[in-house]
Amino acid sequence: MKVIGLAGPPGTGKSAVGRELARRPGVRWIDLDPIAWSAYRRGTEAFVRLVDRFGPAVVGEDGAIDRRRLANRAFATSEARAELDAIVHPAVNEALAERIRAEQADGAEVLLIEGALLATSPHVDRSLFDAILWLEASEDARRARLAADGREAQIDRLDGVEPRGTVQRVSSDGSVIEVAERIWNAIGVR
């Protein structure tokens, strides 16, 4: 099974292209966010460490981490952001490795994993991936896509951030079908 990461700033079409490619036989697509959120659910070591570091105010009325409250504290400084990543990403790596094994056992031939930070975080276990693709689109295309989804406020996320290590850059300007074909060709699956 080939495991391919799809990374890049908001509005580059990671989700749309992942869903489109997952329509092909043997191809599966997963969004890394729900896996990440489950990695620090109540009762996990990551949950305890987040509460210890960022305070009990990050816990919502339901007893779970309130992601908005956590973000307000963790994104306040670059040091706090680095501490958040150092707590959460190792737990995500473990959960992701388990999910990859399950998808392989279930017969997936290609597993596309969408995660904006796959190419930028130093904590990502790159050994889990055969390749990580960095999707790039013009600002106009990104703005239009985000506006269509009601996510205009996300345009500045990852601004100026460059991928770390070896990634393959893929233009995601154009239609979903065009970008899907570019990615399919980039990963070399026939």
C-alpha positions, 0 to 999 in steps of 0.5 A: 500500500502507498501512503501519501500525505496531502499537505498545504495551506487552506484553500489548496483543495486537499479535501476536495482532491482527496475525496475525488481520488478516493472514488477510484478503486483501492484508494482511500482518503482520510482527514487527519484532524479527527484522528488528531482530536481523538489523540487527546480525548479525555483520559489520554496521556495527551489530554492530561499533558495539555491540561497540565500545560495550558490549564483547566480552562481548556476543558469544556463543560462536557469534560473534553478539550475545548479546541477553541480555548486551547487554540487561544492559549496555544497560539498566543506565542510561538513557544506555546505553539511548539509545546502544543505540537510536542504534546499532540503530534507524538500521540497523533503519530501513534494513532495514525500508524494504527489507522494505516495498519487497519487500512492496509489490512482492509485492502487499501492500495493507496491511502491519502492522508490529508493534514495541513501540517504534515509537511511543516511539523518537525514532529510528524513521523515521515517514515509512515509515508511513501511521499508527502505532497505540498499543494500550492495554489494562487491566492485568488484561487485559495480565496475563492475556494475558502469563500465558497466554504465560508472559511475566508478567515483561514486565508492567512493560516500557514502564510509564509510557512514552507514545508520541511524536508523532502516534499513534492510540490504540486500546483492545485490551481485548476479544477478538482479533476485537473488537480486530481490527475496531477496528484495521481501522476505525481504519486506514480500509481498506474 
